[in-house]
């Protein structure tokens, strides 16, 4: 299926229409199959009830001092999609989000 995604509002609508409580690792594996994504650095996964956002930000800041470029993903966002993803303390740009969804939107379908 071809999707027309021209604005951030289109991205929000696209994602909102696909929210599912039945999300599983199988869905993630299917999405990432043949996806051009590599990880050359270690990652940290934080879990728990309280303090994950501030802890993640603190750890990212420390790693940025030592390694330079650090990506951070936190969820859920408080007000905007941009709050979830940052690289070296800077939120990702609308142009990157739009480009990603324009390229990969068809992978979101089962």
C-alpha angles and dihedrals in degrees: 000000000000118000126199107219114169105145140035087251087060089053091051091049091047093051095041091055089055101048110130134175087208093071111141140170087262089065092050093048091050091050093049095045107121090356111148095239128130133176116212096168133056121262135214122217115199122199135174142089107281138020101024095126096050092041091050091049091049092049092046090052091052093048091047089057090052104035106022107221116056130171121212128193120184127171144240105028118229098220111339139036089237092068092071100060129046136159116210091342096310122110117237115261127249089243091060093048092048093047091050095050094042088055102039107026093109090063091067093071120091 
